[in-house]
Amino acid sequence: MNISRREFLAGALASAGYVLLNRHEGVAASEPSPPAGITKIKSLTYKIDYLTEFYTSSPAKDTIRIWIPLPAQDTEQEVRGLSIETRHTYKINRATDAAVAYIETTGIKKGNCATVRYTVKRKAAGIVDAAEGDVRKYLKLSEWEKWDDDIVRYVNAETGTETDPVRMARKLYDGIIDRTTYVHKLCSRGVSTLAFEDKAGRCDDFNAMFRTMMVYKNIPVKWIQGVILPLVPNNKGTIEADCINSHSWLEFHAGGKSIPVDLTEGKHWPALRDYFFGSLTANRIKFSTGRGLTLTPPQSEILNNFSYTHVEANGIPMIYGHNYRTFIKYKLIGKEM
Amino acid sequence: MTPVRLASMLLIIVLAVAILPEAAFASGMKEGQPFPVFTLADENNRMVDIGTLIDKPTIVYFTHNSCHYCTQIIALLKRAETKFGADKIRIIGINIMAKDGKLVRSYKKELGFTFPMFAGARDDVLNAYKINYVPVLVFVDPGKTVKRVVGHYVHEKELHSYIKEIVK
């Protein structure tokens, strides 16, 4: 096939313009389109079965300790009819950062261990007056969030002379989304310096970077952990509640307001990038806040993430996917527009 | 397809490669560079210089207890060791959740493998290898040079083709 230099240049210019313009807008022909009207949904109500299933049996002499995450209850998430079906004795321990159903037993048999059932009405979230008093606690970084010279240089270059925290946040939100490739099927540690260098990661990586950069600018940011259900409304389905389907999002505090952001949803749905800076869709369940959680009673290892059941045999973490798995069966039973 | 359209498409690809961010992973291990070695605790809390184990084509496998896919890769590695022969390839596991030999011992027993595994939850180790997520497989030649770094789940055929690159 022959093309003239003129034709090639014409094509080149047209293409360059197309790519550059559309990239800035965050919309290209191959990018996914969100379902129509998704941002108009005020709340979604799901019936949830949270299953913890064992694939191996443990001898009766083994002490097995099981922590099952329970949904948070707050102004954005109403939980009704919580019940737990299990042959084991359990205790419900509610702490400010994570609620658990705790089982301690000897030995475990292959099969379903516990089903936690509840109805959760999750509201779409927006900017609200900050209800919490002292938000300076959200200036404390976890062991996975550190800034180095590269991050400092980047933040200073991105924010420049900007002093308004919301505008700074937006520049960092856009910057991280633009420079970071999303990878799904990995279990990430969410280390800000490594994710920044890799320019790749999952939600925990995007959020670790954003939180680190914001805290460097002295803007408090709260970390929220849970799971996300399909944005395209399905009436029912099952997802595995594992490190891959775990989802985190953030709320930063500025001017007495609490402002939610979901960077990876903003990345995944370019047409909703503006929406996810200041709003959250309702298709999610919140389990915990913060990172490096110590559960009640304390587990042996530091937990980066508590969206899925944590199990220890004789004080040693069992192997997810080999010894046990957790699943969320959901059924959409209500939608408010 | 018109020439202009073809040229436009080609340019989109070129520009995409040039403009879009380049993803990397486990960047502490670069292809063509020496594999960084450490002295790590095995399942008996015995400290072992893993450099001494890289005396033949080696796969170093980084994993974690919470990673479902990672357990499937263990199964593939066990089969690969049988297929290629333990005298031809060395497999070394590093569990980045394990602070000491206790968790490693339990992991090896549960998944039923005999190749060495070490406790990798140490800041110096994680910072040197720059491991932010698992699974990561590193293919190292007998000269301790990194030949390939794979930061995602692999299918068996793909794994075997990478092994053949280092077993010559």
Boltz contact constraints between the chains, C-beta under 6 A:
constraints:
  - contact:
      token1: [A, 3]
      token2: [B, 3]
      max_distance: 6.0
  - contact:
      token1: [A, 3]
      token2: [B, 7]
      max_distance: 6.0
  - contact:
      token1: [A, 7]
      token2: [B, 3]
      max_distance: 6.0
  - contact:
      token1: [A, 7]
      token2: [B, 4]
      max_distance: 6.0
  - contact:
      token1: [A, 8]
      token2: [B, 7]
      max_distance: 6.0
  - contact:
      token1: [A, 10]
      token2: [B, 4]
      max_distance: 6.0
  - contact:
      token1: [A, 11]
      token2: [B, 4]
      max_distance: 6.0
  - contact:
      token1: [A, 11]
      token2: [B, 7]
      max_distance: 6.0
  - contact:
      token1: [A, 11]
      token2: [B, 8]
      max_distance: 6.0
  - contact:
      token1: [A, 12]
      token2: [B, 11]
      max_distance: 6.0
  - contact:
      token1: [A, 14]
      token2: [B, 8]
      max_distance: 6.0
  - contact:
      token1: [A, 15]
      token2: [B, 8]
      max_distance: 6.0
  - contact:
      token1: [A, 15]
      token2: [B, 11]
      max_distance: 6.0
  - contact:
      token1: [A, 15]
      token2: [B, 12]
      max_distance: 6.0
  - contact:
      token1: [A, 19]
      token2: [B, 12]
      max_distance: 6.0
  - contact:
      token1: [A, 19]
      token2: [B, 15]
      max_distance: 6.0
  - contact:
      token1: [A, 179]
      token2: [B, 21]
      max_distance: 6.0
  - contact:
      token1: [A, 181]
      token2: [B, 21]
      max_distance: 6.0
  - contact:
      token1: [A, 181]
      token2: [B, 23]
      max_distance: 6.0
  - contact:
      token1: [A, 186]
      token2: [B, 133]
      max_distance: 6.0
  - contact:
      token1: [A, 187]
      token2: [B, 64]
      max_distance: 6.0
  - contact:
      token1: [A, 187]
      token2: [B, 66]
      max_distance: 6.0
  - contact:
      token1: [A, 187]
      token2: [B, 67]
      max_distance: 6.0
  - contact:
      token1: [A, 187]
      token2: [B, 133]
      max_distance: 6.0
  - contact:
      token1: [A, 187]
      token2: [B, 134]
      max_distance: 6.0
  - contact:
      token1: [A, 188]
      token2: [B, 133]
      max_distance: 6.0
  - contact:
      token1: [A, 189]
      token2: [B, 132]
      max_distance: 6.0
  - contact:
      token1: [A, 191]
      token2: [B, 132]
      max_distance: 6.0
  - contact:
      token1: [A, 194]
      token2: [B, 130]
      max_distance: 6.0
  - contact:
      token1: [A, 194]
      token2: [B, 132]
      max_distance: 6.0
  - contact:
      token1: [A, 195]
      token2: [B, 132]
      max_distance: 6.0
  - contact:
      token1: [A, 197]
      token2: [B, 27]
      max_distance: 6.0
  - contact:
      token1: [A, 198]
      token2: [B, 24]
      max_distance: 6.0
  - contact:
      token1: [A, 198]
      token2: [B, 25]
      max_distance: 6.0
  - contact:
      token1: [A, 199]
      token2: [B, 21]
      max_distance: 6.0
  - contact:
      token1: [A, 199]
      token2: [B, 23]
      max_distance: 6.0
  - contact:
      token1: [A, 200]
      token2: [B, 23]
      max_distance: 6.0
  - contact:
      token1: [A, 242]
      token2: [B, 68]
      max_distance: 6.0
  - contact:
      token1: [A, 243]
      token2: [B, 66]
      max_distance: 6.0
  - contact:
      token1: [A, 316]
      token2: [B, 102]
      max_distance: 6.0
  - contact:
      token1: [A, 316]
      token2: [B, 103]
      max_distance: 6.0
  - contact:
      token1: [A, 316]
      token2: [B, 106]
      max_distance: 6.0
  - contact:
      token1: [A, 317]
      token2: [B, 65]
      max_distance: 6.0
  - contact:
      token1: [A, 319]
      token2: [B, 65]
      max_distance: 6.0
  - contact:
      token1: [A, 319]
      token2: [B, 110]
      max_distance: 6.0
  - contact:
      token1: [A, 320]
      token2: [B, 66]
      max_distance: 6.0
  - contact:
      token1: [A, 320]
      token2: [B, 68]
      max_distance: 6.0
  - contact:
      token1: [A, 321]
      token2: [B, 68]
      max_distance: 6.0
  - contact:
      token1: [A, 321]
      token2: [B, 71]
      max_distance: 6.0
  - contact:
      token1: [A, 322]
      token2: [B, 71]
      max_distance: 6.0
